[in-house]
Amino acid sequence: MENTRARILTAAAQLFEQQGYRSVSMRAIAARLGISVGNLTYHFPHKQDIATALAEQELTAIILPEEATLPALDGYLRRMLLSLVDHARMFDDPLLFEDLPGCQQENADRITRLQQNLERLLSQLRQQGRFRQELRGQTLQDVITLIMFSHVGWQQKVSVSRQPAGAAVEDMMRIQWLLLRPYLTEEGRTELAQLTTA
């Protein structure tokens, strides 16, 4: 049964990426798998349940690093961006989850978890002396909010531009570090320089 659920999620993700979430029907997902719609709805009663499962699956892939380092922060931010690129057609509609009854709170909770993980990572790096003490309280919250909001606009830009995904991610990483750089200590700047030349 788990195998069937996994197959459904894989097929649905592929269809969503090819055609966009709104264009894919439950019948199309079932046809892709060669199963009946009844079998599909046994596992996922509604298409929104598939969207929710895919979003949750993607969130679990964005793992908070065990050790707080600048390379770990770089990797965490990069993974967030890659998630948006990998699922561009699924998440290119910022109102998607607003249109799915019952999903708004779940999506808000997922975003909150990403923000909390980012806050935890930045706070640990500040305590280690990589970031200045000013990166706390409301300033920390504002920086995190700016990063999260920038991801939404960036993802929409990437979905309509012809820029290769890898180049788009590198551009956004540069911009994110441009935002964070003024808060780095001397030690943090040295570590960042080593990271960017590696």
Residue frames as qw, qx, qy, qz and C-alpha x, y, z in Angstrom:
[[0.000, 0.886, 0.464, 0.000, 0.00, 0.00, 0.00],
 [0.303, -0.777, 0.123, 0.538, 2.88, 2.37, 0.79],
 [0.417, -0.088, 0.619, 0.660, 4.33, 1.53, -2.59],
 [0.205, 0.658, 0.643, 0.334, 1.07, 2.53, -4.28],
 [0.158, -0.934, -0.209, 0.245, 0.98, 5.84, -2.41],
 [0.398, -0.559, 0.370, 0.626, 4.58, 6.53, -3.42],
 [0.369, 0.219, 0.696, 0.576, 3.80, 5.69, -7.06],
 [0.081, 0.843, 0.523, 0.098, 0.79, 8.01, -6.98],
 [0.251, -0.875, 0.011, 0.413, 2.86, 10.86, -5.57],
 [0.430, -0.300, 0.540, 0.659, 5.60, 10.33, -8.16],
 [0.286, 0.444, 0.702, 0.479, 3.16, 10.22, -11.07],
 [0.037, -0.910, -0.409, 0.053, 1.18, 13.21, -9.81],
 [0.342, -0.731, 0.169, 0.565, 4.35, 15.25, -9.29],
 [0.393, -0.040, 0.627, 0.671, 5.43, 14.49, -12.85],
 [0.153, 0.657, 0.653, 0.344, 2.05, 15.50, -14.26],
 [0.188, -0.913, -0.244, 0.268, 1.90, 18.64, -12.13],
 [0.383, -0.547, 0.336, 0.664, 5.37, 19.63, -13.38],
 [0.319, 0.158, 0.696, 0.624, 4.42, 19.00, -17.00],
 [0.035, -0.587, -0.631, -0.506, 0.97, 20.59, -17.01],
 [0.153, -0.343, 0.255, -0.891, 0.58, 22.61, -13.81],
 [0.119, 0.105, 0.862, -0.481, -1.47, 21.56, -10.80],
 [0.473, 0.353, 0.297, -0.750, -4.74, 23.08, -11.94],
 [0.555, 0.399, -0.468, -0.559, -4.65, 21.33, -15.34],
 [0.267, 0.169, -0.949, 0.006, -4.24, 17.80, -14.00],
 [0.740, -0.282, -0.086, -0.605, -7.30, 15.74, -13.10],
 [0.617, -0.329, 0.676, -0.235, -7.57, 12.74, -10.83],
 [0.896, 0.366, 0.217, -0.127, -8.54, 10.75, -13.93],
 [0.529, 0.756, -0.370, 0.104, -5.26, 11.76, -15.61],
 [0.222, -0.613, 0.713, -0.258, -3.24, 10.66, -12.58],
 [0.797, -0.034, 0.555, -0.235, -5.05, 7.32, -12.47],
 [0.819, 0.569, 0.003, -0.067, -4.53, 6.85, -16.23],
 [0.231, 0.778, -0.569, 0.130, -0.79, 7.57, -15.90],
 [0.343, -0.420, 0.794, -0.275, -0.59, 4.78, -13.32],
 [0.461, 0.035, -0.806, -0.369, -2.94, 2.39, -15.08],
 [0.067, -0.237, -0.861, 0.445, -5.25, 2.18, -12.06],
 [0.105, -0.698, -0.639, -0.305, -8.89, 3.06, -11.53],
 [0.090, -0.604, 0.100, -0.785, -9.95, 6.43, -10.16],
 [0.775, -0.543, -0.148, -0.286, -11.53, 4.48, -7.28],
 [0.864, -0.123, -0.220, 0.435, -8.15, 2.96, -6.41],
 [0.347, 0.413, -0.129, 0.832, -6.56, 6.41, -6.58],
 [0.351, -0.607, 0.007, -0.713, -9.21, 8.00, -4.35],
 [0.858, -0.399, -0.320, 0.051, -8.83, 5.14, -1.86],
 [0.695, -0.088, -0.200, 0.684, -5.31, 6.46, -1.19],
 [0.127, -0.167, -0.062, 0.976, -5.97, 10.15, -1.82],
 [0.246, 0.629, 0.706, -0.213, -9.67, 11.14, -1.76],
 [0.270, 0.938, 0.170, -0.137, -9.02, 14.53, -3.39],
 [0.659, 0.563, -0.071, 0.494, -6.36, 16.07, -5.60],
 [0.140, -0.852, 0.251, -0.438, -5.63, 18.58, -2.83],
 [0.845, -0.479, 0.237, -0.019, -4.63, 15.64, -0.60],
 [0.862, 0.244, 0.092, 0.435, -1.96, 14.77, -3.17],
 [0.257, 0.787, -0.103, 0.551, -0.78, 18.40, -3.26],
 [0.520, -0.769, 0.233, -0.290, -0.59, 18.47, 0.52],
 [0.937, -0.228, 0.203, 0.168, 1.35, 15.18, 0.64],
 [0.713, 0.473, 0.028, 0.517, 3.80, 16.42, -2.00],
 [0.011, -0.848, 0.169, -0.503, 4.35, 19.71, -0.17],
 [0.717, -0.628, 0.261, -0.152, 4.93, 17.86, 3.10],
 [0.941, 0.064, 0.139, 0.300, 7.29, 15.41, 1.39],
 [0.497, 0.664, -0.070, 0.554, 9.28, 18.30, -0.04],
 [0.311, -0.842, 0.210, -0.387, 9.47, 20.03, 3.33],
 [0.871, -0.433, 0.229, 0.045, 10.93, 16.92, 4.96],
 [0.830, 0.319, 0.061, 0.453, 13.67, 16.98, 2.29],
 [0.168, 0.769, -0.183, 0.588, 14.75, 20.47, 3.44],
 [0.787, -0.407, -0.398, 0.237, 16.55, 19.24, 6.52],
 [0.234, -0.936, 0.206, -0.160, 17.88, 21.52, 9.21],
 [0.619, 0.441, -0.578, 0.298, 21.60, 20.76, 9.43],
 [0.775, -0.470, -0.373, 0.197, 22.80, 19.14, 12.65],
 [0.559, -0.364, -0.073, 0.742, 25.77, 21.49, 12.94],
 [0.180, 0.955, 0.199, -0.126, 25.42, 25.23, 12.47],
 [0.511, -0.281, 0.345, 0.736, 28.11, 26.42, 10.04],
 [0.278, 0.589, -0.155, -0.743, 28.08, 28.90, 7.18],
 [0.171, 0.166, -0.846, -0.477, 28.35, 26.03, 4.65],
 [0.044, 0.360, 0.917, -0.165, 25.33, 24.44, 6.37],
 [0.221, 0.642, 0.309, -0.666, 23.40, 27.72, 6.11],
 [0.210, 0.452, -0.528, -0.688, 24.42, 28.01, 2.46],
 [0.085, -0.030, -0.968, -0.235, 23.21, 24.45, 1.85],
 [0.133, 0.494, 0.760, -0.402, 19.92, 25.05, 3.64],
 [0.269, 0.640, 0.033, -0.719, 19.16, 28.20, 1.63],
 [0.180, 0.343, -0.736, -0.555, 20.23, 26.46, -1.58],
 [0.035, 0.196, 0.980, 0.014, 17.96, 23.47, -0.83],
 [0.254, 0.594, 0.500, -0.576, 15.02, 25.82, -0.32],
 [0.297, 0.596, -0.296, -0.685, 15.66, 27.34, -3.75],
 [0.104, 0.195, -0.910, -0.351, 16.17, 24.00, -5.45],
 [0.214, 0.359, 0.864, -0.280, 12.87, 22.81, -4.03],
 [0.354, 0.674, 0.212, -0.613, 11.13, 25.71, -5.75],
 [0.255, 0.520, -0.606, -0.545, 12.96, 25.00, -9.02],
 [0.043, -0.056, 0.993, 0.096, 12.31, 21.26, -8.86],
 [0.107, 0.530, 0.830, -0.133, 8.60, 21.87, -8.37],
 [0.024, -0.135, 0.124, 0.983, 8.15, 25.06, -10.34],
 [0.348, -0.235, -0.579, -0.698, 4.87, 24.09, -11.99],
 [0.460, -0.469, -0.745, 0.118, 3.49, 22.79, -8.71],
 [0.368, -0.626, -0.390, 0.566, 4.27, 25.87, -6.68],
 [0.282, 0.150, 0.246, 0.915, 4.30, 28.65, -9.28],
 [0.278, -0.643, -0.416, -0.580, 0.83, 29.82, -8.24],
 [0.104, 0.224, -0.587, 0.771, 1.16, 31.72, -4.95],
 [0.563, -0.132, 0.196, -0.792, -2.59, 31.39, -4.38],
 [0.544, 0.056, -0.803, -0.237, -2.70, 27.64, -4.99],
 [0.304, -0.173, -0.854, 0.385, -3.09, 26.65, -1.36],
 [0.236, 0.152, 0.298, -0.912, -5.50, 29.51, -0.75],
 [0.599, 0.116, -0.368, -0.701, -7.83, 27.91, -3.30],
 [0.561, -0.021, -0.827, -0.032, -7.66, 24.47, -1.68],
 [0.613, -0.615, -0.043, -0.494, -10.13, 24.19, 1.20],
 [0.874, -0.484, 0.032, 0.009, -8.43, 23.22, 4.43],
 [0.842, 0.182, -0.053, 0.506, -4.90, 23.58, 3.04],
 [0.111, 0.870, -0.101, 0.470, -4.24, 27.21, 3.94],
 [0.573, -0.748, 0.283, -0.178, -3.32, 26.44, 7.56],
 [0.936, -0.094, 0.227, 0.251, -1.22, 23.42, 6.62],
 [0.622, 0.574, 0.036, 0.531, 0.74, 25.50, 4.12],
 [0.150, -0.879, 0.175, -0.417, 1.15, 28.33, 6.64],
 [0.800, -0.541, 0.259, -0.012, 2.47, 25.78, 9.14],
 [0.879, 0.192, 0.142, 0.412, 5.00, 24.46, 6.60],
 [0.334, 0.759, -0.062, 0.556, 6.25, 27.99, 5.91],
 [0.472, -0.809, 0.200, -0.288, 6.46, 28.67, 9.65],
 [0.919, -0.284, 0.196, 0.192, 8.62, 25.55, 10.11],
 [0.702, 0.449, 0.053, 0.550, 11.01, 26.72, 7.39],
 [0.007, -0.842, 0.111, -0.528, 11.22, 30.15, 9.02],
 [0.707, -0.667, 0.190, -0.137, 11.80, 28.64, 12.47],
 [0.922, -0.016, 0.131, 0.364, 14.58, 26.43, 11.13],
 [0.476, 0.629, -0.006, 0.615, 16.22, 29.42, 9.48],
 [0.317, -0.842, 0.133, -0.415, 15.88, 31.43, 12.70],
 [0.873, -0.456, 0.160, 0.072, 17.44, 28.60, 14.72],
 [0.831, 0.229, 0.095, 0.498, 20.35, 28.28, 12.29],
 [0.244, 0.743, -0.046, 0.621, 21.05, 32.04, 12.16],
 [0.530, -0.785, 0.126, -0.297, 20.78, 32.33, 15.95],
 [0.919, -0.279, 0.130, 0.246, 23.25, 29.49, 16.48],
 [0.669, 0.410, 0.055, 0.617, 25.68, 31.09, 14.05],
 [0.086, -0.845, 0.076, -0.523, 25.31, 34.42, 15.88],
 [0.747, -0.641, 0.152, -0.090, 26.09, 32.66, 19.18],
 [0.898, -0.021, 0.153, 0.412, 29.18, 31.12, 17.55],
 [0.273, -0.685, 0.172, 0.653, 30.40, 34.56, 16.52],
 [0.430, 0.219, 0.636, 0.602, 29.75, 34.23, 12.77],
 [0.005, 0.726, 0.426, 0.540, 27.04, 36.91, 12.80],
 [0.075, 0.304, -0.325, 0.892, 27.00, 40.18, 14.72],
 [0.018, -0.297, -0.791, 0.534, 24.84, 40.58, 17.81],
 [0.322, 0.255, 0.004, -0.912, 22.55, 43.00, 15.93],
 [0.495, 0.020, -0.702, -0.512, 21.08, 40.02, 14.06],
 [0.119, -0.231, -0.893, 0.367, 18.52, 39.24, 16.74],
 [0.194, 0.482, 0.510, -0.686, 14.97, 40.13, 17.73],
 [0.516, 0.716, 0.288, -0.370, 13.01, 42.12, 15.18],
 [0.185, 0.712, -0.537, -0.413, 16.02, 42.55, 12.88],
 [0.215, -0.173, 0.953, 0.128, 16.42, 38.77, 12.67],
 [0.463, 0.478, 0.705, -0.246, 12.70, 38.35, 11.99],
 [0.387, 0.798, -0.021, -0.462, 12.80, 41.03, 9.29],
 [0.051, 0.554, -0.748, -0.361, 15.79, 39.43, 7.55],
 [0.303, 0.074, 0.950, 0.009, 14.10, 36.02, 7.58],
 [0.458, 0.650, 0.480, -0.370, 10.84, 37.51, 6.26],
 [0.286, 0.764, -0.321, -0.481, 12.73, 39.24, 3.46],
 [0.086, -0.327, 0.906, 0.256, 14.47, 35.98, 2.50],
 [0.372, 0.301, 0.868, -0.133, 11.18, 34.04, 2.51],
 [0.430, 0.752, 0.263, -0.425, 9.31, 36.67, 0.48],
 [0.147, 0.681, -0.535, -0.479, 12.17, 36.96, -1.99],
 [0.293, -0.087, 0.938, 0.164, 11.93, 33.22, -2.67],
 [0.467, 0.571, 0.633, -0.234, 8.34, 33.59, -3.85],
 [0.345, 0.852, -0.073, -0.388, 9.13, 36.41, -6.29],
 [0.081, -0.565, 0.753, 0.328, 12.32, 34.70, -7.44],
 [0.439, 0.106, 0.891, 0.040, 10.50, 31.44, -8.14],
 [0.499, 0.721, 0.414, -0.245, 7.92, 33.21, -10.26],
 [0.187, 0.829, -0.369, -0.377, 10.68, 35.00, -12.19],
 [0.245, -0.354, 0.874, 0.227, 12.52, 31.72, -12.79],
 [0.532, 0.328, 0.775, -0.090, 9.37, 30.02, -14.05],
 [0.501, 0.811, 0.256, -0.157, 8.92, 32.60, -16.83],
 [0.029, 0.834, -0.460, -0.304, 12.56, 33.33, -17.66],
 [0.893, 0.382, -0.238, -0.009, 14.80, 31.35, -19.95],
 [0.031, -0.722, 0.643, -0.254, 17.67, 31.41, -17.49],
 [0.668, 0.048, -0.741, 0.049, 18.99, 27.91, -16.69],
 [0.698, -0.650, -0.253, -0.161, 17.92, 26.76, -13.24],
 [0.789, -0.214, -0.197, 0.541, 21.49, 26.35, -11.99],
 [0.314, 0.308, 0.003, 0.898, 22.43, 29.90, -12.95],
 [0.370, -0.659, -0.233, -0.612, 19.23, 31.25, -11.40],
 [0.788, -0.541, -0.269, 0.117, 19.99, 29.48, -8.11],
 [0.654, -0.041, -0.123, 0.745, 23.55, 30.83, -8.09],
 [0.046, 0.512, 0.116, 0.850, 22.27, 34.38, -8.73],
 [0.567, -0.673, -0.230, -0.414, 19.79, 34.11, -5.87],
 [0.815, -0.356, -0.254, 0.381, 22.41, 32.65, -3.52],
 [0.442, 0.211, -0.063, 0.869, 24.64, 35.64, -4.29],
 [0.229, -0.592, -0.166, -0.755, 21.75, 38.00, -3.53],
 [0.742, -0.589, -0.303, -0.105, 20.91, 36.24, -0.27],
 [0.736, -0.225, -0.194, 0.608, 24.51, 36.46, 0.90],
 [0.193, 0.432, 0.059, 0.879, 24.52, 40.13, -0.13],
 [0.499, -0.668, -0.212, -0.510, 21.63, 40.61, 2.30],
 [0.844, -0.492, -0.185, 0.103, 23.33, 38.63, 5.09],
 [0.691, 0.299, -0.208, 0.624, 26.90, 39.93, 4.60],
 [0.030, -0.680, 0.188, -0.708, 26.53, 43.18, 6.59],
 [0.737, -0.563, 0.099, -0.361, 25.60, 41.10, 9.64],
 [0.923, 0.066, -0.270, 0.268, 28.65, 38.83, 9.40],
 [0.506, -0.798, 0.226, 0.236, 31.50, 39.27, 11.85],
 [0.163, 0.745, -0.605, -0.228, 35.08, 39.34, 10.58],
 [0.364, -0.208, 0.908, -0.011, 35.31, 35.63, 11.31],
 [0.625, 0.472, 0.572, -0.245, 32.07, 35.06, 9.41],
 [0.458, 0.814, -0.169, -0.315, 33.32, 37.05, 6.42],
 [0.056, -0.568, 0.804, 0.164, 36.51, 34.99, 6.32],
 [0.476, 0.073, 0.872, -0.091, 34.50, 31.78, 6.40],
 [0.590, 0.672, 0.317, -0.315, 32.16, 33.10, 3.69],
 [0.269, 0.777, -0.470, -0.321, 35.15, 34.01, 1.49],
 [0.211, -0.314, 0.922, 0.089, 36.44, 30.45, 1.82],
 [0.548, 0.354, 0.717, -0.243, 32.99, 29.11, 1.00],
 [0.532, 0.770, 0.116, -0.333, 32.55, 31.20, -2.13],
 [0.222, 0.719, -0.610, -0.247, 36.02, 30.39, -3.50],
 [0.514, -0.201, 0.832, -0.055, 35.68, 26.64, -2.87]]
